[in-house]
Amino acid sequence: MATSRADALAIKAEIVAADAPAKTWHFQTFATLEEAVIFVNSEPPQAAGEFGISNRSDGQVDAIYYL
């Protein structure tokens, strides 16, 4: 099931707030490519090589990101 935009941004904020000593890879499914793009560009935006996507046959987008 795809994560809503609000939930995805909240998850990202929680990861950043945890102030982990090292970055780690995370996985998320988005309803659309647009949702994934909004997520990757939200604060803090991912740098080159820190985000990858894959289109699914059901129209959703799987994303892996480094944060």
NUVEX-365083 format. One line per field, with one value per residue (C-alpha): residue number from 1; y, x, z. Coordinates in Angstrom, 2 decimals, always signed. Layout:
% NUVEX-365083
resi (NUM | ...)
py (Y | ...)
px (X | ...)
pz (Z | ...)
***
This chain:
% NUVEX-365083
resi (1 | 2 | 3 | 4 | 5 | 6 | 7 | 8 | 9 | 10 | 11 | 12 | 13 | 14 | 15 | 16 | 17 | 18 | 19 | 20 | 21 | 22 | 23 | 24 | 25 | 26 | 27 | 28 | 29 | 30 | 31 | 32 | 33 | 34 | 35 | 36 | 37 | 38 | 39 | 40 | 41 | 42 | 43 | 44 | 45 | 46 | 47 | 48 | 49 | 50 | 51 | 52 | 53 | 54 | 55 | 56 | 57 | 58 | 59 | 60 | 61 | 62 | 63 | 64 | 65 | 66 | 67)
py (+0.00 | +3.43 | +5.90 | +9.21 | +12.39 | +13.57 | +10.23 | +10.06 | +13.55 | +12.72 | +9.58 | +11.63 | +14.21 | +11.44 | +9.97 | +13.39 | +14.18 | +10.91 | +12.35 | +8.91 | +8.74 | +7.27 | +7.46 | +4.31 | +3.14 | +3.24 | +1.94 | +3.58 | +3.01 | +6.08 | +6.33 | +8.36 | +9.56 | +13.10 | +12.05 | +10.51 | +13.67 | +15.86 | +13.56 | +13.49 | +17.29 | +17.94 | +18.99 | +17.67 | +16.97 | +13.87 | +14.40 | +12.64 | +8.89 | +8.98 | +8.13 | +5.49 | +4.64 | +1.79 | +1.92 | -0.84 | -2.54 | -1.16 | +2.46 | +3.01 | +3.85 | +2.05 | +4.25 | +3.62 | +6.55 | +7.24 | +9.37)
px (+0.00 | +1.31 | +2.22 | +0.35 | +2.31 | +1.70 | +2.76 | +5.90 | +6.97 | +6.30 | +8.44 | +11.26 | +10.99 | +11.15 | +14.29 | +15.97 | +14.87 | +16.35 | +19.76 | +21.22 | +25.02 | +25.10 | +22.86 | +20.95 | +18.85 | +15.04 | +12.22 | +8.87 | +6.06 | +4.36 | +1.05 | +2.57 | +5.91 | +4.89 | +4.53 | +8.01 | +9.50 | +7.88 | +9.28 | +12.84 | +12.93 | +11.50 | +13.87 | +16.47 | +16.57 | +18.44 | +21.70 | +22.73 | +22.89 | +20.77 | +17.43 | +16.27 | +12.84 | +11.17 | +7.80 | +5.39 | +2.89 | +0.03 | +1.09 | +2.69 | +6.37 | +8.82 | +11.58 | +14.76 | +16.50 | +19.56 | +18.96)
pz (+0.00 | -0.91 | +1.78 | +1.76 | +1.17 | +4.74 | +6.23 | +4.06 | +5.07 | +8.73 | +8.43 | +6.89 | +9.69 | +12.33 | +10.75 | +10.67 | +14.24 | +15.50 | +14.56 | +13.92 | +13.99 | +10.46 | +7.42 | +6.45 | +3.50 | +3.78 | +1.56 | +0.76 | -1.73 | -3.21 | -5.06 | -7.90 | -9.23 | -8.28 | -4.63 | -4.72 | -6.23 | -3.57 | -0.91 | -2.26 | -2.53 | +0.95 | +3.73 | +3.83 | +0.09 | -1.04 | -2.90 | -6.10 | -5.56 | -2.39 | -4.01 | -6.46 | -7.84 | -9.65 | -11.38 | -10.40 | -12.69 | -10.55 | -11.20 | -7.82 | -7.31 | -5.03 | -3.67 | -1.77 | -0.12 | +2.00 | +5.06)
***
